[in-house]
Amino acid sequence: MEGSPSALDGSRLLITARITEQKGHFMPPDLLDSQFADLETLGDDEVGAAIPVDGTPKEPAALAHAAVTSS
């Protein structure tokens, strides 16, 4: 795989709203507490990219693609 690994990054409020708005989503919003508790952001000495999930679905997809294909 080329480039750096990437991770999606978004606020708890935004992610909760998106999960709540989706009908039949596999993950109920009450599981977010454990997900955010276990979340580890990249350290200053780690290679990678945090991709913001705000905006349209195409925007983070384009940012993630650019992050993993760049050298």
OpenMM code with the backbone's topology and positions (N, CA, C; nanometers):
from openmm import Vec3, app, unit

residues = "MET GLU GLY SER PRO SER ALA LEU ASP GLY SER ARG LEU LEU ILE THR ALA ARG ILE THR GLU GLN LYS GLY HIS PHE MET PRO PRO ASP LEU LEU ASP SER GLN PHE ALA ASP LEU GLU THR LEU GLY ASP ASP GLU VAL GLY ALA ALA ILE PRO VAL ASP GLY THR PRO LYS GLU PRO ALA ALA LEU ALA HIS ALA ALA VAL THR SER SER".split()
positions = [
    Vec3(0.0839, -0.1177, 0.0000),
    Vec3(0.0000, 0.0000, 0.0000),
    Vec3(0.0879, 0.1233, 0.0000),
    Vec3(0.0574, 0.2181, -0.0820),
    Vec3(0.1320, 0.3417, -0.0898),
    Vec3(0.0860, 0.4404, 0.0160),
    Vec3(0.1703, 0.5407, 0.0418),
    Vec3(0.1295, 0.6527, 0.1251),
    Vec3(0.1129, 0.6177, 0.2710),
    Vec3(0.0450, 0.7047, 0.3403),
    Vec3(0.0260, 0.6936, 0.4835),
    Vec3(-0.1124, 0.6408, 0.5162),
    Vec3(-0.1240, 0.5707, 0.6305),
    Vec3(-0.2579, 0.5284, 0.6717),
    Vec3(-0.3426, 0.6493, 0.7083),
    Vec3(-0.4724, 0.6344, 0.6968),
    Vec3(-0.5612, 0.7439, 0.7336),
    Vec3(-0.6695, 0.6924, 0.8265),
    Vec3(-0.7204, 0.7833, 0.9087),
    Vec3(-0.8283, 0.7514, 1.0015),
    Vec3(-0.9335, 0.8605, 0.9914),
    Vec3(-1.0578, 0.8208, 1.0011),
    Vec3(-1.1661, 0.9191, 0.9970),
    Vec3(-1.1734, 0.9917, 1.1296),
    Vec3(-1.2032, 1.1213, 1.1242),
    Vec3(-1.2035, 1.2052, 1.2432),
    Vec3(-1.3271, 1.2941, 1.2431),
    Vec3(-1.4046, 1.2861, 1.3502),
    Vec3(-1.5237, 1.3689, 1.3607),
    Vec3(-1.5650, 1.3876, 1.5052),
    Vec3(-1.6421, 1.4896, 1.5291),
    Vec3(-1.6865, 1.5172, 1.6658),
    Vec3(-1.7926, 1.4163, 1.7088),
    Vec3(-1.8007, 1.3957, 1.8376),
    Vec3(-1.9020, 1.3062, 1.8937),
    Vec3(-2.0425, 1.3535, 1.8538),
    Vec3(-2.0639, 1.4855, 1.8579),
    Vec3(-2.1945, 1.5426, 1.8240),
    Vec3(-2.2324, 1.5105, 1.6793),
    Vec3(-2.1408, 1.5318, 1.5867),
    Vec3(-2.1669, 1.5051, 1.4453),
    Vec3(-2.1935, 1.3565, 1.4211),
    Vec3(-2.1106, 1.2712, 1.4770),
    Vec3(-2.1258, 1.1273, 1.4543),
    Vec3(-2.2550, 1.0762, 1.5175),
    Vec3(-2.2883, 1.1243, 1.6374),
    Vec3(-2.4145, 1.0862, 1.7010),
    Vec3(-2.5334, 1.1265, 1.6144),
    Vec3(-2.5293, 1.2485, 1.5617),
    Vec3(-2.6389, 1.2961, 1.4769),
    Vec3(-2.6528, 1.2102, 1.3520),
    Vec3(-2.5430, 1.1759, 1.2893),
    Vec3(-2.5496, 1.0964, 1.1664),
    Vec3(-2.6007, 0.9556, 1.1928),
    Vec3(-2.5572, 0.8945, 1.3017),
    Vec3(-2.6052, 0.7598, 1.3347),
    Vec3(-2.7538, 0.7639, 1.3682),
    Vec3(-2.7949, 0.8649, 1.4439),
    Vec3(-2.9349, 0.8776, 1.4839),
    Vec3(-3.0258, 0.8988, 1.3632),
    Vec3(-2.9786, 0.9732, 1.2632),
    Vec3(-3.0580, 1.0029, 1.1437),
    Vec3(-3.0734, 0.8828, 1.0513),
    Vec3(-2.9816, 0.7867, 1.0591),
    Vec3(-2.9879, 0.6710, 0.9698),
    Vec3(-3.0864, 0.5686, 1.0237),
    Vec3(-3.1764, 0.5261, 0.9414),
    Vec3(-3.2740, 0.4245, 0.9790),
    Vec3(-3.2119, 0.2861, 0.9628),
    Vec3(-3.2259, 0.2032, 1.0657),
    Vec3(-3.1752, 0.0669, 1.0586),
    Vec3(-3.0241, 0.0571, 1.0647),
    Vec3(-2.9552, 0.1588, 1.1170),
    Vec3(-2.8093, 0.1534, 1.1272),
    Vec3(-2.7697, 0.0411, 1.2215),
    Vec3(-2.6623, -0.0285, 1.1892),
    Vec3(-2.6205, -0.1441, 1.2685),
    Vec3(-2.5674, -0.1070, 1.4061),
    Vec3(-2.5287, 0.0175, 1.4262),
    Vec3(-2.4696, 0.0585, 1.5532),
    Vec3(-2.5587, 0.1608, 1.6220),
    Vec3(-2.6118, 0.1270, 1.7393),
    Vec3(-2.6933, 0.2253, 1.8115),
    Vec3(-2.6053, 0.3346, 1.8722),
    Vec3(-2.6570, 0.4558, 1.8833),
    Vec3(-2.5775, 0.5676, 1.9366),
    Vec3(-2.5215, 0.5434, 2.0767),
    Vec3(-2.5864, 0.4586, 2.1585),
    Vec3(-2.5358, 0.4381, 2.2937),
    Vec3(-2.4032, 0.3607, 2.2974),
    Vec3(-2.3626, 0.3020, 2.1858),
    Vec3(-2.2314, 0.2367, 2.1803),
    Vec3(-2.1171, 0.3346, 2.1522),
    Vec3(-2.1511, 0.4589, 2.1184),
    Vec3(-2.0462, 0.5565, 2.0884),
    Vec3(-1.9569, 0.5859, 2.2079),
    Vec3(-2.0115, 0.5801, 2.3297),
    Vec3(-1.9284, 0.6070, 2.4473),
    Vec3(-1.8070, 0.5145, 2.4505),
    Vec3(-1.8288, 0.3856, 2.4286),
    Vec3(-1.7162, 0.2915, 2.4316),
    Vec3(-1.6222, 0.3138, 2.3137),
    Vec3(-1.6773, 0.3510, 2.1992),
    Vec3(-1.5933, 0.3749, 2.0819),
    Vec3(-1.5019, 0.4957, 2.1023),
    Vec3(-1.5586, 0.6038, 2.1537),
    Vec3(-1.4772, 0.7224, 2.1790),
    Vec3(-1.3789, 0.7004, 2.2937),
    Vec3(-1.4148, 0.6177, 2.3909),
    Vec3(-1.3238, 0.5883, 2.5019),
    Vec3(-1.2009, 0.5121, 2.4526),
    Vec3(-1.2181, 0.4252, 2.3530),
    Vec3(-1.1079, 0.3443, 2.3008),
    Vec3(-1.0326, 0.4113, 2.1864),
    Vec3(-1.0871, 0.5209, 2.1350),
    Vec3(-1.0276, 0.5892, 2.0207),
    Vec3(-0.8889, 0.6436, 2.0558),
    Vec3(-0.7940, 0.6160, 1.9699),
    Vec3(-0.6599, 0.6699, 1.9858),
    Vec3(-0.6268, 0.7547, 1.8639),
    Vec3(-0.5974, 0.8806, 1.8867),
    Vec3(-0.5577, 0.9672, 1.7758),
    Vec3(-0.4099, 0.9462, 1.7463),
    Vec3(-0.3692, 0.9827, 1.6275),
    Vec3(-0.2293, 0.9695, 1.5899),
    Vec3(-0.1424, 1.0581, 1.6781),
    Vec3(-0.0305, 1.0050, 1.7209),
    Vec3(0.0650, 1.0837, 1.7970),
    Vec3(0.1475, 1.1705, 1.7042),
    Vec3(0.2154, 1.2697, 1.7621),
    Vec3(0.2983, 1.3596, 1.6810),
    Vec3(0.4095, 1.2849, 1.6078),
    Vec3(0.4522, 1.1722, 1.6618),
    Vec3(0.5612, 1.0962, 1.6005),
    Vec3(0.5114, 0.9841, 1.5081),
    Vec3(0.3797, 0.9771, 1.4849),
    Vec3(0.3238, 0.8722, 1.3998),
    Vec3(0.2886, 0.9264, 1.2619),
    Vec3(0.3147, 0.8445, 1.1608),
    Vec3(0.2835, 0.8808, 1.0238),
    Vec3(0.1377, 0.8469, 0.9960),
    Vec3(0.0666, 0.9366, 0.9302),
    Vec3(-0.0716, 0.9102, 0.8950),
    Vec3(-0.1481, 1.0394, 0.8759),
    Vec3(-0.2759, 1.0259, 0.8523),
    Vec3(-0.3607, 1.1423, 0.8294),
    Vec3(-0.4944, 1.1220, 0.8981),
    Vec3(-0.5441, 1.2250, 0.9630),
    Vec3(-0.6794, 1.2244, 1.0191),
    Vec3(-0.7698, 1.2930, 0.9179),
    Vec3(-0.8700, 1.2224, 0.8717),
    Vec3(-0.9585, 1.2721, 0.7669),
    Vec3(-1.0883, 1.3217, 0.8311),
    Vec3(-1.1175, 1.4515, 0.8211),
    Vec3(-1.2411, 1.5032, 0.8798),
    Vec3(-1.3632, 1.4497, 0.8055),
    Vec3(-1.4667, 1.4118, 0.8821),
    Vec3(-1.5868, 1.3544, 0.8215),
    Vec3(-1.6988, 1.4554, 0.8034),
    Vec3(-1.6747, 1.5804, 0.8403),
    Vec3(-1.7784, 1.6803, 0.8146),
    Vec3(-1.7795, 1.7114, 0.6651),
    Vec3(-1.8844, 1.7684, 0.6191),
    Vec3(-1.8978, 1.7944, 0.4755),
    Vec3(-1.9736, 1.6818, 0.4072),
    Vec3(-1.9712, 1.6821, 0.2770),
    Vec3(-2.0421, 1.5803, 0.1994),
    Vec3(-1.9658, 1.4484, 0.2055),
    Vec3(-2.0300, 1.3352, 0.1772),
    Vec3(-1.9584, 1.2074, 0.1763),
    Vec3(-1.8415, 1.2038, 0.0773),
    Vec3(-1.8521, 1.2774, -0.0314),
    Vec3(-1.7446, 1.2766, -0.1306),
    Vec3(-1.6184, 1.3471, -0.0799),
    Vec3(-1.6332, 1.4468, 0.0065),
    Vec3(-1.5164, 1.5224, 0.0531),
    Vec3(-1.4205, 1.4363, 0.1361),
    Vec3(-1.4654, 1.3666, 0.2402),
    Vec3(-1.3709, 1.2818, 0.3130),
    Vec3(-1.3171, 1.1674, 0.2277),
    Vec3(-1.3991, 1.1172, 0.1361),
    Vec3(-1.3519, 1.0100, 0.0478),
    Vec3(-1.2349, 1.0590, -0.0375),
    Vec3(-1.2459, 1.1794, -0.0909),
    Vec3(-1.1378, 1.2359, -0.1729),
    Vec3(-1.0138, 1.2617, -0.0880),
    Vec3(-1.0317, 1.3109, 0.0346),
    Vec3(-0.9178, 1.3364, 0.1237),
    Vec3(-0.8482, 1.2057, 0.1620),
    Vec3(-0.9271, 1.1035, 0.1916),
    Vec3(-0.8691, 0.9727, 0.2264),
    Vec3(-0.7933, 0.9136, 0.1085),
    Vec3(-0.8510, 0.9237, -0.0087),
    Vec3(-0.7830, 0.8717, -0.1281),
    Vec3(-0.6508, 0.9445, -0.1486),
    Vec3(-0.6521, 1.0756, -0.1344),
    Vec3(-0.5288, 1.1536, -0.1517),
    Vec3(-0.4256, 1.1150, -0.0464),
    Vec3(-0.4697, 1.0899, 0.0769),
    Vec3(-0.3759, 1.0564, 0.1848),
    Vec3(-0.3079, 0.9223, 0.1623),
    Vec3(-0.3806, 0.8239, 0.1121),
    Vec3(-0.3207, 0.6913, 0.0953),
    Vec3(-0.2476, 0.6743, -0.0362),
    Vec3(-0.2673, 0.7640, -0.1306),
    Vec3(-0.1974, 0.7503, -0.2577),
    Vec3(-0.0795, 0.8464, -0.2731),
    Vec3(-0.0658, 0.9399, -0.1789),
    Vec3(0.0465, 1.0347, -0.1872),
    Vec3(0.1724, 0.9708, -0.1274),
    Vec3(0.2845, 1.0203, -0.1698),
    Vec3(0.4116, 0.9670, -0.1187),
    Vec3(0.4648, 1.0515, -0.0069),
] * unit.nanometer
topology = app.Topology()
chain = topology.addChain("A")
for resn in residues:
    res = topology.addResidue(resn, chain)
    for name in ("N", "CA", "C"):
        topology.addAtom(name, app.Element.getBySymbol(name[0]), res)
